[in-house]
Amino acid sequence: MIYTLTLNPSIDYVVHLDRFVSGMTNRTTDEEFFIGGKGINVSCILAELGMNSTALGFTAGFVGDAIENGLREMGIHADFIRLREGISRINVKIKAESESEINGQGPHISEEEFARLLSKTDAVREGDTIVLAGSIPKTVSEDAYERILQRIEWRNVRIVVDATKNLLLTCLAYRPFLIKPNRQELSELFGREVSSENDIAYCARELHKKGARNVLVSLGGDGAILFAEDGNVYRSGVVRDRVLGTVGAGDSMVAGFIAGYERTRDYAYSLKLGAACGNATAFSDGLAKKEKINEILGRL
């Protein structure tokens, strides 16, 4: 089984305007609603690829109901902790002459409720995959990911971490199967600009030394590079198309890689499917559908 963790999921309310005027009543030309959260995005793309997953995390209030019902409608098993107070986040995305975002904080998560989440991870078994994706809400301790990994440390679980800065670094001691930094995140991790492939290779080697088994570096329009634990370096092809948005593209790449590896245990194919999913989302309104993924896969 594949488990995805989203500690602070949301409903993203996307509003389209011809023009946004501050201080005035603005009327939309179009509106969209998406279930948001990095781990949830991974589950959604896995479902498009015909892979089952269980989405873990926290939900609250009527927004939490909408999140869980929406996932079930997509065939995704939602096993969230229901919080007693507050509501899950609503994030407002304004698309007019430029794009702006107003992101909610999310509900308070108590230590007791986090302990309930830890108990749910006891269902994770040898051979399963768990994806820890995104930032940690401010009401949860900074060592939240470490506590989860400590709980499952001796079960031979494939750990995937898509996080930034110290949140990622502290997970490396648990030898994650896959991490997926981009070029900017590598620059932040190493405190210097990372631009050339030599720079990227150096960073990947250092992350290997710290414990990462496979380092997948997404490069946007330049494709992606996988520094694999078998000692080989794999590069994805590049597809040119109209980019409609990059939100969720990295999560889609992670989902594609996981699905590819689950099916074939082949790093080259896993990278190719990951790149296809990431590109397909960038070329779609919202997360990619399987038809778009298959189209891009055929072009890589």
Order of alpha helices (4+ residues) and beta strands (2+ residues): beta-beta-beta-alpha-beta-alpha-beta-beta-beta-beta-alpha-beta-alpha-beta-alpha-beta-alpha-alpha-beta-beta-beta-alpha-alpha-alpha
